[in-house]
Amino acid sequence: MFSRYKKEAPAPAPARESRAVPSASAPATASMAQSAAPSPPTKSKLSFKATPAAPIAAAPAANDKDRRRRQRILEVKSQLHTRLLENLNLAVLDAASEAELRAEIAAISAEALSDIHFALTSEERLQLNQDLYHEVRGLGPLEPLLKDDTVNDILVNGPNRIFVERNGILELTDVKFKDERHLLRIIDKIVSAVGRRVDESNPYVDARLADGSRFNAMVPPVAVDGSLVSIRKFKKEKLGISDLANFGAFSEEMAMYLEAAVATRLNIIVSGGTGSGKTTTLNALSSFIDHSERILTIEDTAELQLQQTHVGRMESRPANVEGKGAVTQRDCLRNALRMRPDRIIVGETRGEEVIDMLQAMNTGHDGSMTTIQANSARDAVSRLENMVAMAGIEMPLKAVRSQVASAVNLIVQASRLQDGSRRMVSITEVTGMEGEIITMQEVFRFERTGLEPNGKILGHFTGSGIRSHYSDRFKRWGYNLPNTIYDVVE
């Protein structure tokens, strides 16, 4: 059936394999048939008469039998996948519909199962065909996790330990690869699709999946216990400020303040740790930018989902195999300054591009935004100073701090708390310099009040009681925020 998806020449390799497979699988099949023969009841009968402890030992034996069967199914799946690659015409698979390809896979797998004399239940056969389809068209065992909307991150620690993050909590799944070669084949399938490679000479890679998810992998010998894979899934829905407020990420008063801050073109840094929601917050803040403004975004991996009509997106590029052709975020940022931007948004500032980012914020591109890895607003300022120093720019510390104080207006601190919730724990304004010290004032914060028995953190958002340093600027732009939003909430 569907002969146009099969190779034209009848390759002898599948025939040789089908002859070899029964002999390889015959001992396992015979042992399974023997285990289903009358001998187990005899053992069970003898053990029941000998001692009452035997029924307790029967459970591990049953579990061991299930484990052996699962392992055997994995081996059969590997054999069928090899047969599929030998029989299917891969050159025309892209033109095949999903229904046609599934039918072809079901036919080939049924023929192969008949050849090796391996019986499956109807549920096992459906699951096997589904897995084979994912092997051919998708990413193998990872495909169901990628389609699960409740999963935020997929973390692979070798072929047998795959974790997922749901609602900020890590869980160990029962998903497994057959072996390290199987995992490496899926990794190679991902990176080759975007023109990258990963092997012993180049043991790590950063890429993007077709749906926009961020992918990072590290393979042996650098990864000691098996290949390490991290997939940060791309959120298809665009969360706005109101959505995050409904989720409890911050209060309505903070949303009013942030709308005024973005609309009046304050330079904003979103600070936080890994997985704290920095990119989500940056996406939400960008919704307050007027549609008449020209926005340029610069990222290592394109994740921002801006809702404006005039957006130019840029993405950095690593070096090729010869070590040439790299395009850094700094290169993109320098070029962006020549493209008449109203605002520049850098996905994450982590290196020497900090110099150009601060210069852009100071030279007419106000309203620019970026994210940075830091644990507090004060730490974010310190990291900016350190990145300037690491960029090789020899400037007095006071000059660097003066540059930071005049460029950055607002630092929004995002955090992932121990119960997995993500909250905006602080909004801090940079007010200037006193001597050699950058002065800041916190206008909003998250106040923790306790912990529920189930581990959920209790608390509320509150103002600091300090009026915003930019209140006059807000009024000039037509945003008359009531002073009550800064009141302390008990």
C-alpha positions as CSV (number, residue, x, y, z in Angstrom):
1,M,0.0,0.0,0.0
2,F,1.1,3.6,-0.7
3,S,3.9,2.3,-2.9
4,R,5.0,5.8,-3.8
5,Y,6.4,6.1,-0.2
6,K,8.5,3.0,-0.6
7,K,11.8,2.7,-2.3
8,E,11.6,1.5,-5.8
9,A,14.4,-1.0,-5.8
10,P,13.7,-4.1,-3.6
11,A,16.7,-3.7,-1.3
12,P,18.0,-7.1,-0.1
13,A,19.1,-5.6,3.3
14,P,15.5,-5.7,4.8
15,A,15.2,-9.4,3.7
16,R,18.5,-10.3,5.3
17,E,17.5,-8.4,8.5
18,S,14.1,-10.1,8.6
19,R,15.9,-13.5,8.4
20,A,18.3,-12.5,11.1
21,V,15.7,-11.0,13.4
22,P,13.7,-14.1,14.1
23,S,16.8,-16.0,15.1
24,A,17.9,-13.1,17.4
25,S,14.5,-12.9,18.9
26,A,13.7,-16.6,19.0
27,P,15.3,-17.1,22.5
28,A,13.4,-14.2,23.9
29,T,10.2,-15.4,22.3
30,A,10.8,-19.0,23.4
31,S,11.5,-17.8,27.0
32,M,8.3,-15.8,27.0
33,A,6.3,-18.7,25.7
34,Q,8.0,-20.9,28.2
35,S,7.1,-18.5,31.0
36,A,3.5,-18.7,29.7
37,A,3.6,-22.5,29.7
38,P,2.4,-24.7,32.6
39,S,5.7,-24.5,34.4
40,P,5.0,-21.2,36.3
41,P,1.8,-22.7,37.9
42,T,3.9,-25.6,39.1
43,K,6.4,-23.3,40.7
44,S,3.7,-21.2,42.2
45,K,2.0,-24.4,43.5
46,L,5.2,-25.7,45.1
47,S,6.0,-22.3,46.6
48,F,2.6,-22.0,48.1
49,K,2.9,-25.4,49.8
50,A,6.5,-24.9,50.9
51,T,6.1,-21.5,52.8
52,P,3.7,-18.7,53.1
53,A,6.4,-16.2,52.1
54,A,6.2,-17.2,48.5
55,P,3.2,-14.9,47.5
56,I,5.3,-11.9,48.7
57,A,8.1,-12.9,46.3
58,A,5.6,-13.2,43.4
59,A,5.2,-9.4,43.0
60,P,8.9,-8.7,42.2
61,A,8.8,-11.6,39.8
62,A,5.8,-10.1,38.0
63,N,7.5,-6.7,38.0
64,D,10.6,-8.2,36.6
65,K,8.6,-9.9,33.9
66,D,6.9,-6.6,33.0
67,R,10.3,-4.9,32.9
68,R,11.7,-7.5,30.5
69,R,8.7,-7.2,28.3
70,R,9.0,-3.4,28.1
71,Q,12.7,-3.8,27.3
72,R,11.8,-6.3,24.6
73,I,9.2,-3.9,23.1
74,L,11.9,-1.2,23.0
75,E,14.2,-3.6,21.1
76,V,11.4,-4.4,18.7
77,K,10.7,-0.7,18.1
78,S,14.4,-0.1,17.3
79,Q,14.3,-3.0,14.8
80,L,11.1,-1.7,13.2
81,H,12.5,1.9,13.0
82,T,15.5,0.5,11.1
83,R,13.1,-1.4,8.7
84,L,11.1,1.8,8.2
85,L,14.2,3.7,7.2
86,E,15.1,0.9,4.8
87,N,11.7,0.7,3.2
88,L,10.3,4.3,3.2
89,N,11.3,6.7,0.5
90,L,12.4,9.5,2.7
91,A,12.8,11.9,-0.2
92,V,9.0,12.1,-0.7
93,L,7.9,11.9,3.0
94,D,7.4,15.6,3.3
95,A,4.7,15.5,0.7
96,A,2.8,12.7,2.5
97,S,-0.1,13.5,4.6
98,E,-0.2,12.4,8.2
99,A,-3.0,9.8,7.6
100,E,-1.1,8.3,4.6
101,L,2.2,8.1,6.5
102,R,0.5,6.5,9.6
103,A,-1.2,3.9,7.4
104,E,2.1,3.1,5.7
105,I,3.9,2.8,9.1
106,A,1.1,0.5,10.4
107,A,1.4,-1.8,7.4
108,I,5.2,-2.1,7.5
109,S,5.2,-2.7,11.3
110,A,2.5,-5.3,11.0
111,E,4.5,-7.1,8.4
112,A,7.7,-6.9,10.5
113,L,5.9,-8.1,13.7
114,S,4.6,-11.1,11.7
115,D,8.1,-11.9,10.5
116,I,9.6,-11.9,14.0
117,H,6.6,-13.7,15.5
118,F,6.1,-11.1,18.2
119,A,2.6,-10.6,19.5
120,L,1.3,-7.3,20.8
121,T,-2.0,-6.3,22.4
122,S,-4.1,-3.8,20.5
123,E,-3.1,-1.0,22.9
124,E,0.6,-1.9,22.6
125,R,0.3,-2.0,18.8
126,L,-1.3,1.5,18.7
127,Q,1.3,2.9,21.0
128,L,4.1,1.3,18.9
129,N,2.8,2.8,15.7
130,Q,2.4,6.2,17.4
131,D,6.1,6.0,18.6
132,L,7.3,5.0,15.2
133,Y,5.4,7.9,13.6
134,H,7.2,10.2,16.1
135,E,10.5,8.7,15.2
136,V,10.0,9.3,11.5
137,R,8.2,12.7,11.6
138,G,8.9,14.1,15.1
139,L,11.5,13.9,17.9
140,G,10.9,10.4,19.1
141,P,10.1,10.0,22.8
142,L,10.2,13.8,23.3
143,E,7.3,14.4,20.9
144,P,4.4,13.8,23.4
145,L,6.1,16.1,25.9
146,L,6.5,18.9,23.3
147,K,2.7,18.6,22.6
148,D,1.8,18.7,26.3
149,D,0.7,22.3,27.0
150,T,1.2,21.8,30.7
151,V,5.0,21.2,30.3
152,N,7.2,24.3,30.4
153,D,10.6,22.7,30.3
154,I,12.0,19.3,29.2
155,L,15.3,18.3,30.8
156,V,17.1,15.1,29.6
157,N,19.9,13.7,31.8
158,G,21.0,10.8,29.7
159,P,18.7,8.3,27.9
160,N,16.9,7.0,31.0
161,R,16.2,10.1,33.1
162,I,13.9,12.7,31.5
163,F,12.4,15.4,33.7
164,V,9.7,18.0,32.9
165,E,8.7,21.2,34.7
166,R,5.0,21.8,35.4
167,N,3.9,24.9,37.3
168,G,7.4,25.5,38.4
169,I,7.9,22.0,39.9
170,L,10.2,19.4,38.4
171,E,8.9,15.9,37.8
172,L,10.6,12.6,36.7
173,T,8.7,11.1,33.8
174,D,8.6,7.4,32.6
175,V,9.7,8.5,29.1
176,K,13.0,6.8,28.1
177,F,15.2,6.5,25.1
178,K,16.4,3.0,24.1
179,D,20.1,3.9,24.6
180,E,22.6,6.7,24.1
181,R,22.7,6.2,20.4
182,H,19.0,6.7,20.1
183,L,19.3,10.0,22.1
184,L,22.2,11.2,19.9
185,R,20.2,10.4,16.8
186,I,17.4,12.7,18.0
187,I,19.8,15.4,18.9
188,D,21.5,15.2,15.5
189,K,18.0,15.4,13.8
190,I,17.3,18.6,15.7
191,V,20.6,20.4,15.1
192,S,21.0,19.4,11.5
193,A,17.6,20.9,10.7
194,V,19.0,24.4,11.6
195,G,22.4,23.9,10.0
196,R,24.3,23.1,13.2
197,R,26.3,20.1,14.2
198,V,27.3,18.5,17.5
199,D,30.0,15.8,18.1
200,E,33.1,15.1,20.1
201,S,34.9,18.1,18.6
202,N,32.0,20.4,19.0
203,P,30.2,18.9,22.1
204,Y,27.6,21.6,22.8
205,V,25.0,23.4,20.7
206,D,22.3,26.0,21.1
207,A,19.5,26.0,18.6
208,R,15.8,26.7,18.1
209,L,13.1,24.1,17.3
210,A,10.6,24.7,14.5
211,D,7.9,25.9,16.9
212,G,10.3,28.5,18.4
213,S,11.3,26.5,21.5
214,R,14.8,27.0,22.8
215,F,17.1,23.9,22.5
216,N,20.4,23.3,24.2
217,A,22.4,20.1,24.2
218,M,25.8,18.8,25.4
219,V,27.1,15.4,24.4
220,P,29.9,13.1,25.7
221,P,32.7,13.3,26.5
222,V,31.8,16.7,28.1
223,A,28.5,15.2,29.4
224,V,29.8,12.4,31.6
225,D,26.7,10.3,32.2
226,G,25.1,10.6,28.9
227,S,23.9,13.5,26.7
228,L,22.3,16.5,28.4
229,V,19.4,18.2,26.7
230,S,17.3,21.2,27.8
231,I,14.3,22.5,25.9
232,R,12.5,25.7,27.0
233,K,9.1,25.4,25.3
234,F,7.9,28.4,23.3
235,K,4.6,29.8,24.7
236,K,2.1,30.0,21.9
237,E,-0.3,32.3,23.8
238,K,0.7,35.9,24.3
239,L,0.3,36.9,27.9
240,G,-0.5,40.6,28.5
241,I,-0.2,42.6,31.7
242,S,-3.8,41.9,32.6
243,D,-3.2,38.1,32.2
244,L,-0.2,38.2,34.5
245,A,-2.1,40.3,37.1
246,N,-4.9,37.7,37.1
247,F,-2.3,35.0,37.6
248,G,-1.0,36.8,40.7
249,A,2.4,37.8,39.2
250,F,1.8,41.4,40.3
251,S,-1.0,43.8,41.5
252,E,-3.2,46.1,39.5
253,E,-1.4,49.1,41.1
254,M,1.9,47.8,39.8
255,A,0.3,47.3,36.3
256,M,-0.9,50.9,36.3
257,Y,2.6,52.1,37.2
258,L,4.4,49.9,34.6
259,E,2.0,51.1,31.9
260,A,3.0,54.7,32.7
261,A,6.7,53.8,32.8
262,V,6.7,52.1,29.4
263,A,4.5,54.7,27.7
264,T,6.6,57.6,29.0
265,R,9.8,55.9,27.6
266,L,11.7,55.0,30.7
267,N,14.6,52.7,30.2
268,I,13.7,49.4,31.9
269,I,15.8,46.4,32.9
270,V,14.0,43.2,33.9
271,S,16.2,41.3,36.3
272,G,15.8,37.8,37.7
273,G,17.2,34.2,37.7
274,T,16.8,31.4,35.2
275,G,13.2,30.5,34.7
276,S,11.9,33.5,36.7
277,G,9.7,34.8,33.9
278,K,12.0,37.6,32.6
279,T,11.1,37.1,28.9
280,T,7.4,36.8,29.7
281,T,7.5,40.0,31.7
282,L,9.4,41.8,28.8
283,N,6.8,40.6,26.3
284,A,4.0,41.9,28.5
285,L,5.7,45.3,29.1
286,S,6.1,45.7,25.3
287,S,2.3,45.7,24.9
288,F,2.3,49.3,26.2
289,I,4.5,50.5,23.4
290,D,2.6,52.7,20.8
291,H,2.0,51.1,17.4
292,S,3.5,54.2,15.7
293,E,7.0,53.4,17.1
294,R,9.7,51.5,15.3
295,I,11.0,48.7,17.5
296,L,14.1,46.6,16.9
297,T,14.7,43.4,18.9
298,I,18.0,41.6,19.3
299,E,18.2,38.1,20.8
300,D,20.5,35.0,20.9
301,T,17.4,32.9,20.4
302,A,14.3,34.6,19.1
303,E,11.6,34.3,21.8
304,L,10.0,37.8,22.1
305,Q,6.4,38.0,20.8
306,L,5.8,41.7,20.3
307,Q,2.3,42.7,19.3
308,Q,3.2,45.9,17.5
309,T,3.1,46.3,13.7
310,H,6.5,47.9,13.1
311,V,9.0,45.4,14.6
312,G,12.4,44.3,13.2
313,R,13.7,41.1,14.7
314,M,17.4,40.2,14.7
315,E,19.1,37.0,16.0
316,S,22.8,36.4,16.7
317,R,24.6,33.5,14.9
318,P,27.4,31.3,16.2
319,A,30.6,30.6,14.2
320,N,30.6,27.8,11.6
321,V,32.8,24.7,11.6
322,E,35.8,26.8,10.5
323,G,35.3,29.3,13.4
324,K,34.1,32.0,11.0
325,G,30.8,33.8,10.3
326,A,29.8,34.5,13.9
327,V,27.4,37.4,14.4
328,T,27.2,38.5,18.0
329,Q,24.5,40.5,19.8
330,R,26.9,43.4,19.9
331,D,27.2,43.3,16.1
332,C,23.4,43.3,15.8
333,L,23.1,46.2,18.3
334,R,25.7,48.3,16.5
335,N,23.8,47.8,13.2
336,A,20.5,48.5,14.9
337,L,21.6,52.0,15.8
338,R,21.9,52.8,12.1
339,M,18.4,51.6,11.3
340,R,16.4,54.5,12.8
341,P,14.9,52.7,15.8
342,D,12.6,54.4,18.3
343,R,13.2,51.6,20.8
344,I,15.7,48.8,21.1
345,I,14.8,45.7,23.0
346,V,17.7,43.2,23.8
347,G,16.5,39.8,24.8
348,E,19.3,39.3,27.4
349,T,22.4,41.4,28.1
350,R,25.2,39.1,29.2
351,G,28.4,40.4,27.7
352,E,30.2,43.2,25.9
353,E,27.0,44.4,24.2
354,V,26.3,46.1,27.5
355,I,28.4,49.0,26.4
356,D,26.4,49.6,23.3
357,M,23.1,49.1,25.2
358,L,24.0,51.8,27.7
359,Q,25.1,54.1,24.9
360,A,21.8,53.6,23.1
361,M,19.8,54.3,26.3
362,N,21.9,57.5,26.7
363,T,21.8,58.8,23.1
364,G,18.1,59.3,22.2
365,H,16.8,55.7,22.2
366,D,15.0,56.1,25.4
367,G,12.3,53.6,26.2
368,S,14.7,50.7,25.5
369,M,14.4,47.5,27.5
370,T,16.5,44.4,28.2
371,T,16.8,41.5,30.7
372,I,19.7,40.6,32.9
373,Q,20.5,37.7,35.3
374,A,20.6,39.0,38.8
375,N,19.0,38.3,42.2
376,S,18.1,41.8,43.2
377,A,18.1,45.4,41.8
378,R,21.4,46.2,43.5
379,D,22.9,43.0,42.1
380,A,21.7,44.0,38.6
381,V,23.6,47.3,38.8
382,S,26.7,45.5,40.0
383,R,26.4,43.0,37.1
384,L,26.2,45.9,34.6
385,E,29.4,47.4,36.1
386,N,31.2,44.0,36.0
387,M,30.1,43.4,32.3
388,V,31.6,46.8,31.4
389,A,34.8,45.8,33.0
390,M,34.9,42.4,31.3
391,A,34.3,44.1,28.0
392,G,37.8,45.5,28.3
393,I,36.7,49.1,28.6
394,E,39.1,50.9,30.9
395,M,36.9,53.5,32.7
396,P,37.0,54.8,36.2
397,L,34.4,53.1,38.4
398,K,32.7,56.4,39.1
399,A,32.4,57.1,35.3
400,V,30.8,53.6,34.8
401,R,28.3,54.1,37.6
402,S,27.5,57.6,36.2
403,Q,26.8,56.0,32.8
404,V,24.6,53.3,34.4
405,A,22.7,55.8,36.6
406,S,21.9,58.1,33.6
407,A,21.0,55.2,31.3
408,V,18.8,53.0,33.5
409,N,15.5,54.4,35.0
410,L,13.8,51.3,36.3
411,I,14.7,47.8,37.4
412,V,11.9,45.2,37.6
413,Q,12.9,42.2,39.7
414,A,11.2,38.9,38.8
415,S,11.6,35.7,40.9
416,R,10.5,32.1,40.9
417,L,9.7,31.2,44.5
418,Q,10.2,27.8,46.1
419,D,6.5,26.8,45.5
420,G,7.1,27.3,41.8
421,S,5.1,30.5,41.4
422,R,6.6,33.4,39.5
423,R,6.1,36.9,40.9
424,M,7.4,40.4,40.4
425,V,9.0,40.8,43.8
426,S,10.3,44.4,43.4
427,I,10.1,47.5,41.3
428,T,13.0,49.8,41.9
429,E,13.7,53.2,40.5
430,V,17.3,54.5,39.8
431,T,17.3,58.1,41.0
432,G,20.8,59.3,40.4
433,M,24.2,59.4,42.1
434,E,25.4,60.5,45.5
435,G,29.1,60.7,45.5
436,E,30.2,57.4,43.9
437,I,27.1,55.5,44.9
438,I,24.1,54.9,42.6
439,T,21.0,55.8,44.5
440,M,17.8,53.7,44.1
441,Q,14.4,53.6,45.8
442,E,11.9,50.7,45.8
443,V,8.3,51.7,45.0
444,F,6.6,48.3,45.0
445,R,7.5,44.9,46.5
446,F,6.0,41.5,47.3
447,E,5.6,41.0,51.1
448,R,5.7,37.4,52.3
449,T,3.5,36.6,55.2
450,G,3.7,32.9,55.7
451,L,3.6,29.4,54.3
452,E,0.7,27.0,53.9
453,P,1.0,23.3,54.9
454,N,1.1,22.3,51.2
455,G,4.1,24.6,50.6
456,K,2.3,27.5,48.9
457,I,3.7,30.9,49.8
458,L,1.4,33.4,51.3
459,G,1.9,37.1,50.8
460,H,0.7,40.3,49.1
461,F,1.9,43.2,47.0
462,T,2.4,46.5,48.6
463,G,3.7,50.0,47.8
464,S,6.7,51.3,49.8
465,G,4.9,54.5,50.8
466,I,7.4,56.5,48.6
467,R,6.1,58.6,45.8
468,S,7.6,57.8,42.4
469,H,10.7,59.8,41.4
470,Y,9.1,60.1,37.9
471,S,5.7,61.3,39.0
472,D,6.2,64.7,37.3
473,R,7.2,63.0,34.1
474,F,4.1,60.8,34.2
475,K,1.9,63.9,34.5
476,R,3.6,65.7,31.6
477,W,2.8,62.7,29.4
478,G,-0.8,62.6,30.6
479,Y,-0.6,59.8,33.2
480,N,-2.0,61.1,36.5
481,L,-1.5,58.2,38.8
482,P,-3.1,58.5,42.2
483,N,-0.7,58.8,45.1
484,T,-2.6,56.0,46.9
485,I,-1.1,53.3,44.7
486,Y,2.2,53.8,46.6
487,D,0.5,53.3,50.0
488,V,1.8,50.5,52.2
489,V,-0.6,47.5,52.4
490,E,-0.7,45.8,55.8
